[in-house]
Amino acid sequence: MAGRMTRTRVCSFAGCPILVEGGTRCEKHPTVKRVYTKHRQTNTERGYGTAHRRWRAAVLRRDLVCTDCTVVPATEAHHIDGITSNRTLANGMGLCRKCHNRRTHGRNSSVEPTMQHDTSVLRPKPKSAIGEFWFV
């Protein structure tokens, strides 16, 4: 019985045209092992367990549209006082990703919403969508 034939294919690294026999990447683009995931804490260990998921769901059920820009659907729950263990509904507000990033990376949850969203990517909602608009 003849030996197994190796399959020749293009390197799986984006844009690399080199042909590889038997593997997925060429010698120039070895597969990178992600070491950080071994030592990283789990979501529960970082404070995002069942209680946090329930709090997040309650906030997003209440605030369907971003409370800052009032243009796009809320996709992230923000702790108003910045204390993640304070999971009262009054301490939460639903924000879109852009507004949430602006608030958390600016480290000031009382900033007035000044950012304008590009509404050219929004269309009127279909009957099954939540909120006033949905993304294209």
N, C-alpha and C positions, 0 to 999 in steps of 0.2 A: 504494500500500500504506500502510495507516495506521501511525502510530508505535506503538512498543511501549508497552503499558499498564504503569504502575507498580503494584506490589502494595502494599496498605495492610495493615499489621500492628501489633500492640501492641509497644511498646518492650521489648527483651529484658532490661532491668534489672529485677531482682526486685521485684515489687509496683508497678511503674509502669504506669498505665493509658493513657498517652498513645499515640495512633495515629501511626505513622511511615510515610511513603511512600518506598519505594525503599531504605531502609536497615534497620538492625537496632535502632538506639537513637535516642532523641530528643536534642535539643540539650542538655537538662538533664543527660543521662547519657552523655557521649561515651565511646567505647571507650578504655580506658587501655592504652597501650603499656608493656610490661614491659621497661624499659631495663636493669635489673640483670642479666638473663640474657645480654646481650651480653658483659659484662665478667666474668662469673663463670667460674671455672675449670671444666674438665670433671671428671667423677668420677675419672678416672685421674690428672689433675693434682693433685687433692686427696687422693690416696692410696688411692682405692677402686677399683683396677684388678683385673685377673684374679687376682692373688695374694690380695688381700683377699676377693674373692668366694668363692674356694676355701676360705679359712680360715673364713669365715662359714658356709659350707655344712657344713663338717666339724664345727664347734661345734654347729650346730643339729641335725645328724644324731645327735650324741652326747647332747645335752641336749634331749630332746623336750618336757619340761615345765620351766617356769621354776624355776631353782634357788633363788630367793629365797622366793617364795610357795608353790611346789609345788601351785598350783591350776590355772593356765591354761597353755596351750601356749607354749613359748618361740618368740618371733618375731624377736628381736634378739640379736646376738652382742656381748658386752661384753668389752673388754680389761681384765683384772683389774688390771694395773699401770698402766693409762692410756697406755701407749706403743703407738700404733697400728702402728708398724713391727715390733713384736714379735708375730709371727704364729705362735707355737708354740701347739699345742693346749692345753697346760697354762695358757696365759695367757688362755684364753677361757672364758666361761660363758654359757649360754643364758638369756635373761631375757625376760619379757613386756614390753610397751611401758611399762606403769606402773612396774614395778620398775626398768627401764633408765633411764627419765627421772629417777626418784628418785635413783638412784646417780650419774648423770652430772651432773645439775643441782645435786646436793648436793656434788659434787666429792669424794666420799669413798666409795671402793669397798669399804670394810670395814664399812659401816653394817649393823647387824642388820636383817633384814626385820621391820618393824613395821606396814606398811600392810596393811589387810585389803581383799580384793576383794569386790565385791558378787556373791555367788554366786547371787543370784536370777536373773541373766541366763544362768546356765550350766545345761545339761541333760546327762544322760548321753550319752556319745558313740554315734554310729551305728558300725556295723562298719568303715566306711571311714575314720573319723577317726583322727587321731594324738593320743596323750595320753589323759588320763582324761576330759576334758570338752571341749566345743566351744561356741562362742558362738552365741546365738540370732540 
